[in-house]
Amino acid sequence: MRIAVVGAGAVGGYIGAHLARAGQDVVLVDGWPEHVETMRRDGLGIATMERDGCFTVPARALHPCDVPQLAWEKPFDVAFISVKAYDTEWATALILPYLAPQGCLVSAQNSICEDRIAALAGWPRVLGCSVGLHSAELVAPGQVQRNSARGDATRIGMKVGEPHGRVTPRAQAVAAMLALCDSAAVTTNLWGDKWSKLVINAMRNATCAMTGLSSKERDRDEPVRRLSIRLGSQAVRVGQAMGLALEPMSGLDVGLLARAEDDPAALKEVEAQIIAVNTTRSDAARPSMGQDIRKGRRTETEAINGLVARRGAEVGVDASLHARVDAIMRRIEAGELRPAREHALGL
């Protein structure tokens, strides 16, 4: 198949590099000029916690302004959309004219962006991908560093699903493709999987971004760790009220996490689970929102904590903590506040 990856960062670059190394016909599109030029000149490098996972591969990389040249080429069978949630619409519109009539768009993003893609392309062309175990960073032009261990048969790294929940040949084909990158499978519970990943992002991303802590530092700091658990607890209850079947997430028990905000015994058990998982990350691990703050970029707070707060209001579940965190993050983005551990202590 012919494959496009729009957004060659921590997720898209990781996927694209592995597909290119496996001999797939891959085109990478990215908006960072230096990154594109480095990939063209030196290839795309992947560094992982496992020594055998480190490699550099030649990559065909395009600037967005280069994309119209694709009109002269065979259309794409699959296009991965792997940009920030707030860039979903323009990325979809950019690649859509170069998609084959039966081609599909796969959202491999934080938050839940499938509806934004479907608004432009139609639901029949949309697949979702829950990237459950992937912690990585675009550390330099042409260099992606993965800071979490790869998945295995018991811990699936990437799950592909149809919005309607049925297993289809195209979902199986995309899952087989992603198995070149990590453990992968087809899910019949796309929305439960996606919300489960959103819970993890909502409880961990902003707590690192607003405090300036790394992933390991966040989990070892009791007040910040407990703030993240309260955020997770509210996000789980919102998902349950929406009627979603949530999946186990990053070593956390869903039922315990739902109760942890109000049940001291459940809180203690969830804390133990978080500390156990903490040892599997590298010291450099920092979630994407924390990376954005360090690089002076816009974050996805509106599409993560903001989304949980909005959905909570719709279903009558208190998720006001997410709204307060979102408000702090917006002030940090605006330059009114600087990241500091004290922000977590006042919540």
C-alpha positions in Angstrom: 0.0 0.0 0.0 1.0 3.6 -0.5 1.1 5.5 2.8 1.2 9.1 3.9 2.0 10.4 7.4 0.9 13.9 8.1 2.9 15.0 11.2 6.2 13.3 11.5 6.8 14.0 15.2 6.9 11.7 18.2 4.1 9.4 17.0 4.0 10.0 13.2 7.8 10.0 12.8 8.0 6.8 14.8 5.4 5.1 12.7 6.8 6.4 9.4 10.3 5.4 10.2 9.4 1.8 11.0 7.2 1.5 7.9 10.0 2.9 5.7 12.5 0.5 7.3 10.2 -2.4 6.4 10.2 -1.3 2.8 6.7 0.3 2.7 6.0 3.2 0.3 5.8 6.1 2.8 5.7 9.8 2.4 6.2 12.0 5.5 4.7 15.5 5.6 5.7 17.9 8.4 5.5 21.6 9.0 8.9 22.1 10.7 11.2 23.1 7.8 14.4 22.1 9.6 13.0 18.7 10.5 12.0 18.0 6.8 15.4 19.1 5.5 17.2 17.0 8.0 15.2 13.9 7.1 15.9 14.5 3.4 19.6 14.9 4.0 20.4 12.4 6.9 17.3 10.2 7.2 15.0 9.8 10.2 16.6 8.4 13.4 14.8 6.4 16.1 16.2 5.9 19.5 14.5 3.5 22.0 15.1 2.0 25.5 15.9 -1.3 23.7 19.3 -1.3 22.0 18.0 -3.3 19.0 15.3 -0.7 18.4 17.7 2.1 17.4 18.2 2.9 13.7 18.2 5.6 11.0 16.4 5.1 7.8 16.2 7.2 4.6 12.9 9.0 4.5 11.0 10.8 1.8 9.9 14.0 3.5 7.8 16.9 2.2 7.0 20.4 3.4 3.3 21.2 3.3 4.0 23.4 0.3 5.4 20.4 -1.6 2.2 18.4 -1.2 0.6 19.5 -4.5 3.3 17.7 -6.4 1.6 14.5 -5.3 -1.1 15.1 -7.8 1.2 13.5 -10.4 1.7 10.3 -8.3 -0.4 7.3 -7.4 -2.9 8.2 -4.6 -2.5 7.0 -1.0 -4.3 4.0 0.4 -3.8 5.1 4.0 -3.0 8.5 5.5 -2.1 8.7 9.1 -3.1 12.0 10.7 -0.6 12.5 13.5 -0.6 16.3 14.2 -1.7 18.2 17.3 -5.5 18.0 17.9 -5.9 21.7 17.0 -4.2 21.1 13.6 -6.5 18.2 12.6 -8.7 20.1 10.1 -6.0 21.6 8.0 -3.9 18.4 8.0 -6.9 16.4 6.8 -7.8 19.0 4.2 -4.1 19.0 3.0 -3.9 15.3 2.3 -7.5 14.4 1.4 -7.3 15.3 -2.3 -4.4 12.8 -2.7 -6.3 9.9 -1.1 -7.5 7.0 -3.2 -11.3 6.6 -3.6 -11.3 3.7 -1.2 -8.4 5.1 0.9 -8.8 5.8 4.7 -7.6 8.4 7.1 -6.3 7.1 10.5 -6.2 9.3 13.5 -3.1 8.6 15.6 -3.4 11.5 17.9 -4.0 12.6 21.4 -7.6 13.4 22.3 -10.5 12.2 20.2 -10.2 13.8 16.7 -12.1 11.3 14.5 -15.2 13.5 14.4 -13.0 16.5 13.1 -11.6 14.3 10.3 -15.1 12.9 9.5 -16.5 16.4 9.1 -14.2 16.9 6.1 -13.8 13.3 4.7 -17.0 11.5 5.9 -17.2 8.7 8.4 -16.8 5.9 5.9 -13.2 7.0 5.3 -12.2 7.3 9.0 -10.3 4.8 11.2 -9.2 5.4 14.8 -5.9 4.4 16.4 -5.3 4.4 20.1 -1.6 4.7 20.8 -1.7 3.4 24.3 1.9 2.7 25.5 3.9 5.2 23.4 5.9 7.9 25.3 8.2 9.6 22.9 9.6 13.0 21.8 10.9 14.6 18.7 14.2 15.6 20.4 15.9 17.3 17.4 15.3 17.6 13.7 15.3 14.1 12.3 15.5 12.4 15.7 12.6 10.7 17.6 13.3 9.2 21.0 11.0 6.7 22.5 11.0 6.8 26.3 8.7 3.8 27.1 9.1 0.1 26.5 7.5 -1.4 23.4 4.3 -3.4 23.9 4.0 -7.1 23.7 1.3 -9.8 23.4 -0.2 -8.9 26.8 0.3 -5.1 26.6 -0.9 -4.0 23.2 0.9 -0.8 22.1 -1.5 0.3 19.3 -5.1 -0.6 18.7 -6.9 0.2 15.4 -10.7 0.3 15.2 -13.6 1.2 13.1 -16.0 3.9 14.4 -18.9 1.3 14.1 -17.0 -1.3 16.0 -16.9 -4.1 13.5 -13.7 -5.9 12.4 -13.0 -5.1 8.7 -10.2 -6.1 6.3 -8.9 -2.5 6.2 -8.7 -2.3 10.0 -6.8 -5.6 10.0 -4.5 -4.4 7.2 -3.7 -1.2 9.2 -3.1 -3.2 12.4 -0.7 -5.5 10.5 1.1 -2.4 9.2 1.4 -1.0 12.7 2.7 -4.3 14.0 5.9 -3.3 12.2 6.2 -0.5 14.8 4.9 -2.0 18.0 2.5 -4.7 19.2 -0.8 -3.9 17.5 -4.4 -5.3 17.3 -7.8 -4.5 16.0 -10.3 -3.3 18.6 -14.1 -3.5 18.5 -14.2 -0.9 21.3 -12.6 2.1 19.6 -14.4 4.7 21.7 -13.7 2.9 25.0 -10.0 2.6 24.0 -9.8 6.2 23.0 -11.4 7.5 26.1 -9.1 5.3 28.2 -6.1 6.8 26.6 -7.7 10.3 27.1 -7.9 9.5 30.8 -4.2 8.9 30.9 -3.4 12.1 29.0 -5.8 14.1 31.1 -4.3 13.0 34.4 -0.6 13.1 33.4 -0.1 15.6 30.6 -1.2 18.8 32.3 0.3 17.9 35.7 3.7 17.7 34.2 3.2 20.8 32.0 1.9 23.0 34.8 4.5 22.0 37.3 7.5 21.5 35.0 8.1 18.0 36.4 9.1 15.0 34.3 6.9 11.9 34.3 9.0 10.1 37.0 9.2 13.3 39.1 5.4 13.7 38.9 4.7 10.2 40.0 7.2 10.4 42.9 5.8 13.7 44.2 2.8 12.8 46.5 0.7 16.0 46.1 1.2 16.1 42.4 0.6 12.3 42.0 -2.6 12.7 44.0 -3.8 15.6 41.8 -3.2 13.3 38.7 -5.3 10.6 40.4 -8.1 13.0 41.1 -8.1 14.0 37.5 -8.1 10.4 36.3 -10.9 9.5 38.7 -13.1 12.3 37.3 -12.3 11.4 33.7 -13.1 7.7 34.3 -16.5 8.6 35.8 -17.3 10.9 32.8 -16.5 8.1 30.4 -18.6 5.6 32.4 -21.5 8.1 32.4 -21.2 8.4 28.6 -21.7 4.6 28.4 -18.2 3.7 27.3 -16.5 0.4 28.2 -13.2 1.6 29.5 -10.1 -0.5 29.1 -7.2 -1.2 31.6 -4.7 1.7 31.1 -1.0 1.8 31.8 -1.2 -0.7 34.7 -4.2 1.1 36.3 -7.4 -0.6 37.4 -10.4 1.3 36.0 -12.7 0.6 38.9 -10.2 1.6 41.5 -9.3 4.8 39.7 -13.0 5.7 39.4 -13.3 5.5 43.2 -9.9 6.9 44.1 -11.0 10.5 44.5 -13.3 9.7 47.4 -12.1 6.3 48.7 -8.8 6.4 50.6 -8.3 2.6 50.2 -8.7 2.8 46.4 -6.4 5.8 46.4 -3.6 3.9 48.1 -4.0 1.0 45.6 -3.9 3.3 42.6 -0.8 5.0 44.0 0.9 1.6 44.3 0.0 0.8 40.7 1.4 4.2 39.5 4.7 3.8 41.3 5.1 0.2 39.9 4.7 1.5 36.3 7.0 4.5 37.0 10.0 2.2 36.9 9.3 1.2 33.3 9.9 4.8 31.9 13.2 6.4 31.1 14.3 9.4 33.2 13.8 11.6 30.1 10.1 10.7 29.7 7.9 13.8 29.6 4.4 13.9 28.2 3.7 15.9 25.1 2.1 18.8 26.8 5.2 19.2 29.1 7.3 19.0 25.9 5.2 21.8 24.4 5.7 24.1 27.3 9.4 23.6 27.3 9.5 24.4 23.6 7.3 27.4 23.9 4.5 25.9 21.8 0.7 25.8 22.1 -0.6 22.8 24.1 -3.5 20.5 23.6 -5.1 21.4 26.9 -8.4 22.4 25.3 -8.7 19.0 23.6 -7.7 17.0 26.6 -8.6 18.5 30.0 -11.0 20.9 28.4 -12.8 18.1 26.6 -13.2 16.1 29.8 -14.7 19.1 31.5 -17.1 19.7 28.6 -18.2 16.1 28.4 -18.7 16.0 32.2 -21.0 19.0 32.0 -23.0 17.3 29.3 -23.5 14.1 31.2 -23.9 15.6 34.7 -20.6 14.4 36.2 -18.4 16.8 38.1 -15.2 17.3 36.2 -14.6 20.8 37.3 -11.0 20.0 38.4 -10.2 19.6 34.7 -11.7 23.0 33.9 -9.5 24.6 36.6 -6.4 22.8 35.3 -7.3 23.9 31.7 -7.6 27.5 33.0 -4.1 27.4 34.6 -2.6 25.9 31.4 -4.1 28.6 29.3 -2.6 31.2 31.5 0.8 29.5 31.2 0.5 29.5 27.5 -0.4 33.2 27.5 2.8 33.9 29.6 0.8 35.1 32.6 2.2 32.2 34.7 5.3 30.1 34.7 5.3 26.3 35.3 5.6 25.7 39.1 4.8 22.8 41.5 2.7 25.3 43.5 0.0 25.3 40.9 -0.8 21.7 41.7 -0.9 22.4 45.5 -3.7 24.9 45.2 -6.1 22.5 43.5 
